[in-house]
Amino acid sequence: MFEELKKRLQSTESVVSLILGVAVVLVVGAVIVNTLKNKGVLPGSPEQKKETSGTSTGPISSPTTYTVVAGDTLWGICETYYKTGYNWKQLAEANAIVNPNHIEVGQQLTIPVLTPIFPPGQVDAGITDKKPEQKSYTIVTGDTLWDIAVAQYGNGFRWGDIAKANNLPNPNLIYPGSVLTLP
């Protein structure tokens, strides 16, 4: 078996064929990467590096316009302007967008003044947490650290602080009747 393999590898046709095969694979790979990069699909592509017009860092006080760039979604645009994606439906309605899954590069969108919509238990990053009325909390059946954090602080993301203050090895395991210290 080794003799036969040796004979095949010594053949110049096999070596040339192998080299040409590798070269073709490399060229095809480079063409595919270049094509995807030029279409704005890959990170760092020219479309994604372009500065977005009308980008806002805070809440808007008057309607503005935004030019859609490659990779944009209504959810993402809403996150930029309203700090939450849940306003995507109102944005679509304000711009008479029939199919919210299809917005085109270069399309001009009017960004209306809207009240940000947050799901229950989520708060705007600009809102400060309220202080708990008690220094401790007794767990009841069905509680989660998230629910406790929402009830006590108005911010579910404070669950980590509660877990840390109580040295909980597994924050997913809390037991009814246990008393938690509220930081």
Buried (B, 14 or more C-beta within 10 A) or exposed (E): EEEEEEEEEEEEEEEEEEEEEEEEEEEEEEEEEEEEBEEBEBEEBEBBEEEBEBEEEEBBEEEBEBBBBBEBBBBEBBBBBBBBBBBBEBBBEBBEBEEBEEBEEEBEBEBBEBEBBBEEBBBEEEEEBEEBEEEEBEBEEEBBBBBBBBEBBBBBBBBEBBBEEBEBEEBEEBEEEEEBEBE
